[in-house]
């Protein structure tokens, strides 16, 4: 049931163009200033409410976005309905898409 809800929400967000897929989100260092400049082009600057879904090997994301209001980050295997509904935009790493597919499509 949970998998069905997750895929349903992702499908609806994709239909509404609320999902962006990027090659990689790997800041050189986990600094908030660097992440703000990376996210500036991806998220509406007036209401930045987004969920970053990183691949499991990308550990610096959580630390880099922890001080940015309205932006949260989770690993691809920690995906849940609450976080998807809470955030308007979803930014996915390309590797995270494959991890979600493999983890939840079992």
N, CA, C and O atoms as CSV, one atom per row, in Angstrom:
chain,resi,resn,atom,element,x,y,z
A,1,UNK,N,N,0.817,-1.195,0.000
A,1,UNK,CA,C,0.000,0.000,0.000
A,1,UNK,C,C,0.862,1.262,0.000
A,1,UNK,O,O,0.560,2.227,-0.701
A,2,UNK,N,N,1.938,1.247,0.791
A,2,UNK,CA,C,2.830,2.394,0.879
A,2,UNK,C,C,3.517,2.652,-0.460
A,2,UNK,O,O,3.641,3.799,-0.889
A,3,UNK,N,N,3.964,1.576,-1.119
A,3,UNK,CA,C,4.615,1.730,-2.423
A,3,UNK,C,C,3.669,2.348,-3.443
A,3,UNK,O,O,4.058,3.218,-4.222
A,4,UNK,N,N,2.439,1.892,-3.428
A,4,UNK,CA,C,1.441,2.415,-4.356
A,4,UNK,C,C,1.217,3.908,-4.126
A,4,UNK,O,O,1.110,4.674,-5.083
A,5,UNK,N,N,1.148,4.318,-2.879
A,5,UNK,CA,C,0.959,5.738,-2.555
A,5,UNK,C,C,2.159,6.571,-3.003
A,5,UNK,O,O,1.985,7.660,-3.549
A,6,UNK,N,N,3.360,6.075,-2.781
A,6,UNK,CA,C,4.570,6.797,-3.182
A,6,UNK,C,C,4.609,6.973,-4.693
A,6,UNK,O,O,4.859,8.074,-5.183
A,7,UNK,N,N,4.362,5.897,-5.434
A,7,UNK,CA,C,4.392,5.996,-6.899
A,7,UNK,C,C,3.250,6.852,-7.436
A,7,UNK,O,O,3.405,7.521,-8.458
A,8,UNK,N,N,2.126,6.836,-6.767
A,8,UNK,CA,C,1.009,7.668,-7.181
A,8,UNK,C,C,1.337,9.154,-7.017
A,8,UNK,O,O,1.053,9.961,-7.903
A,9,UNK,N,N,1.926,9.500,-5.895
A,9,UNK,CA,C,2.306,10.898,-5.640
A,9,UNK,C,C,3.393,11.341,-6.613
A,9,UNK,O,O,3.336,12.448,-7.146
A,10,UNK,N,N,4.382,10.482,-6.846
A,10,UNK,CA,C,5.441,10.827,-7.789
A,10,UNK,C,C,4.882,11.014,-9.200
A,10,UNK,O,O,5.309,11.914,-9.922
A,11,UNK,N,N,3.943,10.179,-9.587
A,11,UNK,CA,C,3.318,10.309,-10.907
A,11,UNK,C,C,2.571,11.623,-11.040
A,11,UNK,O,O,2.671,12.299,-12.064
A,12,UNK,N,N,1.825,11.984,-10.013
A,12,UNK,CA,C,1.068,13.241,-10.031
A,12,UNK,C,C,2.004,14.449,-10.079
A,12,UNK,O,O,1.740,15.414,-10.796
A,13,UNK,N,N,3.094,14.394,-9.314
A,13,UNK,CA,C,4.060,15.497,-9.321
A,13,UNK,C,C,4.753,15.598,-10.677
A,13,UNK,O,O,5.040,16.699,-11.146
A,14,UNK,N,N,5.021,14.465,-11.305
A,14,UNK,CA,C,5.627,14.476,-12.628
A,14,UNK,C,C,4.668,15.077,-13.650
A,14,UNK,O,O,5.079,15.842,-14.522
A,15,UNK,N,N,3.412,14.734,-13.540
A,15,UNK,CA,C,2.378,15.283,-14.425
A,15,UNK,C,C,2.250,16.797,-14.257
A,15,UNK,O,O,2.026,17.514,-15.232
A,16,UNK,N,N,2.391,17.281,-13.027
A,16,UNK,CA,C,2.286,18.714,-12.736
A,16,UNK,C,C,3.608,19.462,-12.889
A,16,UNK,O,O,3.693,20.647,-12.566
A,17,UNK,N,N,4.627,18.783,-13.376
A,17,UNK,CA,C,5.963,19.363,-13.578
A,17,UNK,C,C,6.575,19.888,-12.277
A,17,UNK,O,O,7.211,20.942,-12.257
A,18,UNK,N,N,6.375,19.150,-11.218
A,18,UNK,CA,C,6.927,19.517,-9.918
A,18,UNK,C,C,8.144,18.668,-9.565
A,18,UNK,O,O,8.666,18.764,-8.454
A,19,UNK,N,N,8.598,17.840,-10.501
A,19,UNK,CA,C,9.784,17.011,-10.301
A,19,UNK,C,C,10.856,17.467,-11.270
A,19,UNK,O,O,10.606,17.670,-12.458
A,20,UNK,N,N,12.061,17.623,-10.731
A,20,UNK,CA,C,13.221,17.945,-11.563
A,20,UNK,C,C,14.269,16.875,-11.303
A,20,UNK,O,O,14.532,16.517,-10.155
A,21,UNK,N,N,14.865,16.369,-12.372
A,21,UNK,CA,C,15.901,15.350,-12.253
A,21,UNK,C,C,17.216,15.974,-12.695
A,21,UNK,O,O,17.322,16.524,-13.791
A,22,UNK,N,N,18.215,15.878,-11.824
A,22,UNK,CA,C,19.539,16.429,-12.112
A,22,UNK,C,C,20.560,15.300,-12.101
A,22,UNK,O,O,20.344,14.258,-11.483
A,23,UNK,N,N,21.666,15.517,-12.786
A,23,UNK,CA,C,22.701,14.486,-12.835
A,23,UNK,C,C,23.252,14.182,-11.446
A,23,UNK,O,O,23.328,13.027,-11.029
A,24,UNK,N,N,23.629,15.232,-10.747
A,24,UNK,CA,C,24.231,15.031,-9.433
A,24,UNK,C,C,24.131,16.310,-8.608
A,24,UNK,O,O,24.227,17.416,-9.140
A,25,UNK,N,N,23.939,16.142,-7.318
A,25,UNK,CA,C,23.977,17.263,-6.377
A,25,UNK,C,C,25.080,16.930,-5.380
A,25,UNK,O,O,24.823,16.376,-4.312
A,26,UNK,N,N,26.281,17.268,-5.737
A,26,UNK,CA,C,27.421,16.979,-4.868
A,26,UNK,C,C,28.212,18.255,-4.640
A,26,UNK,O,O,29.097,18.591,-5.427
A,27,UNK,N,N,27.895,18.964,-3.568
A,27,UNK,CA,C,28.665,20.175,-3.278
A,27,UNK,C,C,30.097,19.810,-2.892
A,27,UNK,O,O,30.353,18.744,-2.331
A,28,UNK,N,N,31.022,20.715,-3.202
A,28,UNK,CA,C,32.420,20.481,-2.872
A,28,UNK,C,C,32.607,20.327,-1.366
A,28,UNK,O,O,33.387,19.497,-0.900
A,29,UNK,N,N,31.882,21.138,-0.627
A,29,UNK,CA,C,31.885,21.031,0.827
A,29,UNK,C,C,30.453,21.270,1.306
A,29,UNK,O,O,29.684,21.956,0.633
A,30,UNK,N,N,30.093,20.718,2.445
A,30,UNK,CA,C,28.700,20.855,2.915
A,30,UNK,C,C,28.412,22.238,3.497
A,30,UNK,O,O,28.175,22.371,4.697
A,31,UNK,N,N,28.433,23.249,2.661
A,31,UNK,CA,C,28.187,24.628,3.084
A,31,UNK,C,C,26.830,25.085,2.577
A,31,UNK,O,O,26.455,24.800,1.440
A,32,UNK,N,N,26.106,25.786,3.413
A,32,UNK,CA,C,24.778,26.282,3.065
A,32,UNK,C,C,24.845,27.258,1.902
A,32,UNK,O,O,23.990,27.222,1.017
A,33,UNK,N,N,25.843,28.125,1.891
A,33,UNK,CA,C,25.976,29.136,0.838
A,33,UNK,C,C,26.131,28.487,-0.535
A,33,UNK,O,O,25.566,28.964,-1.519
A,34,UNK,N,N,26.894,27.405,-0.599
A,34,UNK,CA,C,27.098,26.693,-1.864
A,34,UNK,C,C,25.801,26.050,-2.328
A,34,UNK,O,O,25.481,26.092,-3.516
A,35,UNK,N,N,25.049,25.454,-1.405
A,35,UNK,CA,C,23.785,24.805,-1.764
A,35,UNK,C,C,22.739,25.822,-2.218
A,35,UNK,O,O,21.959,25.542,-3.128
A,36,UNK,N,N,22.718,26.988,-1.597
A,36,UNK,CA,C,21.768,28.024,-2.010
A,36,UNK,C,C,22.029,28.420,-3.461
A,36,UNK,O,O,21.090,28.587,-4.239
A,37,UNK,N,N,23.292,28.571,-3.822
A,37,UNK,CA,C,23.606,28.942,-5.203
A,37,UNK,C,C,23.270,27.814,-6.180
A,37,UNK,O,O,22.868,28.087,-7.311
A,38,UNK,N,N,23.423,26.565,-5.772
A,38,UNK,CA,C,23.058,25.431,-6.629
A,38,UNK,C,C,21.544,25.329,-6.823
A,38,UNK,O,O,21.071,25.006,-7.912
A,39,UNK,N,N,20.799,25.604,-5.769
A,39,UNK,CA,C,19.344,25.451,-5.811
A,39,UNK,C,C,18.623,26.665,-6.401
A,39,UNK,O,O,17.431,26.594,-6.698
A,40,UNK,N,N,19.327,27.750,-6.566
A,40,UNK,CA,C,18.705,28.992,-7.035
A,40,UNK,C,C,17.984,28.811,-8.376
A,40,UNK,O,O,16.906,29.368,-8.581
A,41,UNK,N,N,18.572,28.043,-9.274
A,41,UNK,CA,C,17.978,27.840,-10.591
A,41,UNK,C,C,16.920,26.740,-10.609
A,41,UNK,O,O,16.131,26.660,-11.551
A,42,UNK,N,N,16.893,25.910,-9.601
A,42,UNK,CA,C,15.974,24.770,-9.589
A,42,UNK,C,C,14.660,25.036,-8.870
A,42,UNK,O,O,13.645,24.413,-9.183
A,43,UNK,N,N,14.669,25.948,-7.916
A,43,UNK,CA,C,13.500,26.172,-7.061
A,43,UNK,C,C,13.068,27.629,-7.166
A,43,UNK,O,O,13.900,28.527,-7.294
A,44,UNK,N,N,11.766,27.853,-7.112
A,44,UNK,CA,C,11.218,29.209,-7.108
A,44,UNK,C,C,11.744,29.944,-5.883
A,44,UNK,O,O,11.547,29.495,-4.754
A,45,UNK,N,N,12.402,31.054,-6.098
A,45,UNK,CA,C,13.043,31.765,-4.995
A,45,UNK,C,C,12.055,32.444,-4.051
A,45,UNK,O,O,12.416,32.757,-2.916
A,46,UNK,N,N,10.812,32.680,-4.492
A,46,UNK,CA,C,9.835,33.338,-3.626
A,46,UNK,C,C,9.290,32.381,-2.567
A,46,UNK,O,O,9.109,32.761,-1.410
A,47,UNK,N,N,9.034,31.157,-2.964
A,47,UNK,CA,C,8.539,30.142,-2.026
A,47,UNK,C,C,9.339,28.861,-2.197
A,47,UNK,O,O,8.853,27.903,-2.798
A,48,UNK,N,N,10.553,28.834,-1.680
A,48,UNK,CA,C,11.391,27.655,-1.879
A,48,UNK,C,C,10.984,26.494,-0.966
A,48,UNK,O,O,11.490,26.372,0.150
A,49,UNK,N,N,10.099,25.671,-1.427
A,49,UNK,CA,C,9.666,24.508,-0.669
A,49,UNK,C,C,9.989,23.294,-1.532
A,49,UNK,O,O,9.263,22.987,-2.477
A,50,UNK,N,N,11.081,22.605,-1.204
A,50,UNK,CA,C,11.510,21.496,-2.048
A,50,UNK,C,C,12.100,20.373,-1.212
A,50,UNK,O,O,12.606,20.577,-0.109
A,51,UNK,N,N,12.016,19.194,-1.776
A,51,UNK,CA,C,12.585,17.991,-1.184
A,51,UNK,C,C,13.676,17.498,-2.108
A,51,UNK,O,O,13.424,17.229,-3.282
A,52,UNK,N,N,14.884,17.376,-1.592
A,52,UNK,CA,C,16.000,16.824,-2.353
A,52,UNK,C,C,16.090,15.340,-2.033
A,52,UNK,O,O,16.182,14.952,-0.868
A,53,UNK,N,N,16.064,14.523,-3.061
A,53,UNK,CA,C,16.210,13.086,-2.868
A,53,UNK,C,C,17.539,12.692,-3.482
A,53,UNK,O,O,17.704,12.690,-4.701
A,54,UNK,N,N,18.484,12.358,-2.612
A,54,UNK,CA,C,19.838,12.053,-3.047
A,54,UNK,C,C,20.057,10.548,-3.090
A,54,UNK,O,O,19.341,9.781,-2.446
A,55,UNK,N,N,21.051,10.144,-3.855
A,55,UNK,CA,C,21.417,8.735,-3.880
A,55,UNK,C,C,22.054,8.372,-2.543
A,55,UNK,O,O,22.482,9.248,-1.792
A,56,UNK,N,N,22.113,7.097,-2.257
A,56,UNK,CA,C,22.574,6.660,-0.935
A,56,UNK,C,C,24.036,6.994,-0.676
A,56,UNK,O,O,24.440,7.068,0.485
A,57,UNK,N,N,24.836,7.196,-1.701
A,57,UNK,CA,C,26.242,7.525,-1.520
A,57,UNK,C,C,26.498,8.997,-1.237
A,57,UNK,O,O,27.626,9.376,-0.922
A,58,UNK,N,N,25.493,9.816,-1.343
A,58,UNK,CA,C,25.650,11.261,-1.179
A,58,UNK,C,C,25.239,11.674,0.235
A,58,UNK,O,O,24.066,11.953,0.485
A,59,UNK,N,N,26.191,11.712,1.149
A,59,UNK,CA,C,25.907,11.968,2.562
A,59,UNK,C,C,25.978,13.450,2.946
A,59,UNK,O,O,25.459,13.832,3.995
A,60,UNK,N,N,26.602,14.281,2.129
A,60,UNK,CA,C,26.807,15.691,2.486
A,60,UNK,C,C,25.568,16.548,2.289
A,60,UNK,O,O,25.513,17.671,2.790
A,61,UNK,N,N,24.581,16.047,1.575
A,61,UNK,CA,C,23.391,16.838,1.249
A,61,UNK,C,C,22.647,17.280,2.507
A,61,UNK,O,O,22.302,18.454,2.635
A,62,UNK,N,N,22.396,16.365,3.431
A,62,UNK,CA,C,21.639,16.711,4.643
A,62,UNK,C,C,22.297,17.843,5.419
A,62,UNK,O,O,21.619,18.757,5.888
A,63,UNK,N,N,23.594,17.782,5.552
A,63,UNK,CA,C,24.306,18.822,6.295
A,63,UNK,C,C,24.277,20.147,5.535
A,63,UNK,O,O,24.188,21.211,6.148
A,64,UNK,N,N,24.352,20.088,4.224
A,64,UNK,CA,C,24.403,21.313,3.423
A,64,UNK,C,C,23.072,22.053,3.399
A,64,UNK,O,O,23.066,23.280,3.296
A,65,UNK,N,N,21.940,21.349,3.491
A,65,UNK,CA,C,20.637,22.016,3.412
A,65,UNK,C,C,19.957,22.190,4.764
A,65,UNK,O,O,18.837,22.696,4.827
A,66,UNK,N,N,20.600,21.789,5.820
A,66,UNK,CA,C,19.956,21.828,7.140
A,66,UNK,C,C,19.565,23.236,7.586
A,66,UNK,O,O,18.625,23.386,8.366
A,67,UNK,N,N,20.257,24.264,7.116
A,67,UNK,CA,C,19.952,25.643,7.516
A,67,UNK,C,C,19.145,26.420,6.484
A,67,UNK,O,O,18.905,27.614,6.663
A,68,UNK,N,N,18.725,25.769,5.414
A,68,UNK,CA,C,17.958,26.452,4.379
A,68,UNK,C,C,16.475,26.234,4.659
A,68,UNK,O,O,15.991,25.102,4.657
A,69,UNK,N,N,15.773,27.317,4.897
A,69,UNK,CA,C,14.353,27.239,5.224
A,69,UNK,C,C,13.550,26.737,4.019
A,69,UNK,O,O,13.694,27.256,2.913
A,70,UNK,N,N,12.720,25.741,4.237
A,70,UNK,CA,C,11.854,25.218,3.196
A,70,UNK,C,C,12.464,24.114,2.357
A,70,UNK,O,O,11.773,23.519,1.531
A,71,UNK,N,N,13.737,23.826,2.549
A,71,UNK,CA,C,14.404,22.775,1.783
A,71,UNK,C,C,14.759,21.638,2.735
A,71,UNK,O,O,15.344,21.861,3.795
A,72,UNK,N,N,14.402,20.429,2.350
A,72,UNK,CA,C,14.776,19.263,3.151
A,72,UNK,C,C,15.370,18.214,2.227
A,72,UNK,O,O,15.153,18.250,1.015
A,73,UNK,N,N,16.115,17.285,2.796
A,73,UNK,CA,C,16.775,16.259,1.999
A,73,UNK,C,C,16.634,14.906,2.673
A,73,UNK,O,O,16.711,14.791,3.897
A,74,UNK,N,N,16.428,13.889,1.858
A,74,UNK,CA,C,16.378,12.522,2.357
A,74,UNK,C,C,17.081,11.608,1.365
A,74,UNK,O,O,17.287,11.963,0.204
A,75,UNK,N,N,17.441,10.438,1.839
A,75,UNK,CA,C,18.041,9.433,0.958
A,75,UNK,C,C,16.937,8.754,0.161
A,75,UNK,O,O,15.776,8.749,0.571
A,76,UNK,N,N,17.298,8.194,-0.955
A,76,UNK,CA,C,16.302,7.586,-1.843
A,76,UNK,C,C,15.581,6.408,-1.191
A,76,UNK,O,O,14.420,6.150,-1.508
A,77,UNK,N,N,16.237,5.704,-0.304
A,77,UNK,CA,C,15.607,4.551,0.348
A,77,UNK,C,C,14.775,4.946,1.559
A,77,UNK,O,O,14.127,4.094,2.166
A,78,UNK,N,N,14.783,6.220,1.918
A,78,UNK,CA,C,13.986,6.726,3.035
A,78,UNK,C,C,12.752,7.479,2.566
A,78,UNK,O,O,12.113,8.179,3.351
A,79,UNK,N,N,12.427,7.343,1.328
A,79,UNK,CA,C,11.305,8.055,0.736
A,79,UNK,C,C,10.001,7.687,1.426
A,79,UNK,O,O,9.742,6.513,1.692
A,80,UNK,N,N,9.176,8.697,1.715
A,80,UNK,CA,C,7.902,8.428,2.380
A,80,UNK,C,C,6.836,9.393,1.889
A,80,UNK,O,O,7.137,10.436,1.307
A,81,UNK,N,N,5.595,9.027,2.133
A,81,UNK,CA,C,4.446,9.787,1.648
A,81,UNK,C,C,4.396,11.172,2.280
A,81,UNK,O,O,4.109,12.154,1.596
A,82,UNK,N,N,4.670,11.259,3.564
A,82,UNK,CA,C,4.587,12.531,4.278
A,82,UNK,C,C,5.512,13.579,3.655
A,82,UNK,O,O,5.081,14.699,3.381
A,83,UNK,N,N,6.773,13.227,3.431
A,83,UNK,CA,C,7.719,14.187,2.859
A,83,UNK,C,C,7.334,14.592,1.441
A,83,UNK,O,O,7.515,15.747,1.055
A,84,UNK,N,N,6.805,13.653,0.665
A,84,UNK,CA,C,6.395,13.975,-0.701
A,84,UNK,C,C,5.218,14.941,-0.728
A,84,UNK,O,O,5.178,15.842,-1.566
A,85,UNK,N,N,4.263,14.765,0.176
A,85,UNK,CA,C,3.096,15.640,0.214
A,85,UNK,C,C,3.411,16.998,0.834
A,85,UNK,O,O,2.810,18.006,0.463
A,86,UNK,N,N,4.336,17.025,1.763
A,86,UNK,CA,C,4.690,18.252,2.474
A,86,UNK,C,C,5.415,19.259,1.577
A,86,UNK,O,O,5.287,20.468,1.771
A,87,UNK,N,N,6.165,18.772,0.609
A,87,UNK,CA,C,6.972,19.635,-0.249
A,87,UNK,C,C,6.379,19.724,-1.645
A,87,UNK,O,O,6.000,18.716,-2.243
A,88,UNK,N,N,6.308,20.938,-2.149
A,88,UNK,CA,C,5.723,21.153,-3.478
A,88,UNK,C,C,6.618,20.592,-4.578
A,88,UNK,O,O,6.141,19.878,-5.460
A,89,UNK,N,N,7.891,20.904,-4.536
A,89,UNK,CA,C,8.826,20.472,-5.577
A,89,UNK,C,C,9.701,19.334,-5.080
A,89,UNK,O,O,10.028,19.253,-3.896
A,90,UNK,N,N,10.074,18.457,-6.003
A,90,UNK,CA,C,10.963,17.341,-5.701
A,90,UNK,C,C,12.133,17.407,-6.676
A,90,UNK,O,O,11.943,17.491,-7.890
A,91,UNK,N,N,13.340,17.370,-6.131
A,91,UNK,CA,C,14.546,17.363,-6.951
A,91,UNK,C,C,15.231,16.024,-6.719
A,91,UNK,O,O,15.620,15.693,-5.599
A,92,UNK,N,N,15.370,15.265,-7.794
A,92,UNK,CA,C,15.941,13.920,-7.728
A,92,UNK,C,C,17.294,13.871,-8.418
A,92,UNK,O,O,17.488,14.479,-9.471
A,93,UNK,N,N,18.229,13.145,-7.818
A,93,UNK,CA,C,19.460,12.823,-8.522
A,93,UNK,C,C,19.174,11.661,-9.464
A,93,UNK,O,O,18.318,10.823,-9.183
A,94,UNK,N,N,19.886,11.615,-10.570
A,94,UNK,CA,C,19.665,10.566,-11.562
A,94,UNK,C,C,19.875,9.173,-10.961
A,94,UNK,O,O,19.114,8.251,-11.255
A,95,UNK,N,N,20.902,9.017,-10.124
A,95,UNK,CA,C,21.159,7.720,-9.480
A,95,UNK,C,C,20.057,7.365,-8.490
A,95,UNK,O,O,19.767,6.187,-8.285
A,96,UNK,N,N,19.447,8.361,-7.879
A,96,UNK,CA,C,18.374,8.117,-6.912
A,96,UNK,C,C,17.135,7.545,-7.586
A,96,UNK,O,O,16.398,6.775,-6.971
A,97,UNK,N,N,16.898,7.910,-8.841
A,97,UNK,CA,C,15.745,7.378,-9.576
A,97,UNK,C,C,15.871,5.863,-9.704
A,97,UNK,O,O,14.903,5.135,-9.482
A,98,UNK,N,N,17.047,5.396,-10.057
A,98,UNK,CA,C,17.274,3.949,-10.171
A,98,UNK,C,C,17.157,3.257,-8.824
A,98,UNK,O,O,16.603,2.161,-8.730
A,99,UNK,N,N,17.681,3.899,-7.772
A,99,UNK,CA,C,17.582,3.313,-6.434
A,99,UNK,C,C,16.135,3.209,-5.980
A,99,UNK,O,O,15.755,2.208,-5.372
A,100,UNK,N,N,15.325,4.211,-6.258
A,100,UNK,CA,C,13.901,4.181,-5.898
A,100,UNK,C,C,13.212,3.055,-6.657
A,100,UNK,O,O,12.431,2.293,-6.088
A,101,UNK,N,N,13.508,2.962,-7.940
A,101,UNK,CA,C,12.901,1.924,-8.767
A,101,UNK,C,C,13.255,0.533,-8.238
A,101,UNK,O,O,12.385,-0.331,-8.130
A,102,UNK,N,N,14.521,0.318,-7.913
A,102,UNK,CA,C,14.944,-0.997,-7.422
A,102,UNK,C,C,14.434,-1.298,-6.017
A,102,UNK,O,O,14.090,-2.439,-5.709
A,103,UNK,N,N,14.388,-0.290,-5.179
A,103,UNK,CA,C,14.011,-0.507,-3.772
A,103,UNK,C,C,12.487,-0.687,-3.597
A,103,UNK,O,O,12.048,-1.544,-2.830
A,104,UNK,N,N,11.704,0.106,-4.295
A,104,UNK,CA,C,10.260,0.098,-4.076
A,104,UNK,C,C,9.482,-0.762,-5.067
A,104,UNK,O,O,8.309,-1.047,-4.829
A,105,UNK,N,N,10.088,-1.176,-6.155
A,105,UNK,CA,C,9.356,-1.957,-7.147
A,105,UNK,C,C,9.453,-3.458,-6.906
A,105,UNK,O,O,9.103,-4.242,-7.788
A,106,UNK,N,N,9.908,-3.865,-5.762
A,106,UNK,CA,C,10.047,-5.304,-5.458
A,106,UNK,C,C,8.722,-5.941,-5.230
A,106,UNK,O,O,8.652,-7.141,-4.964
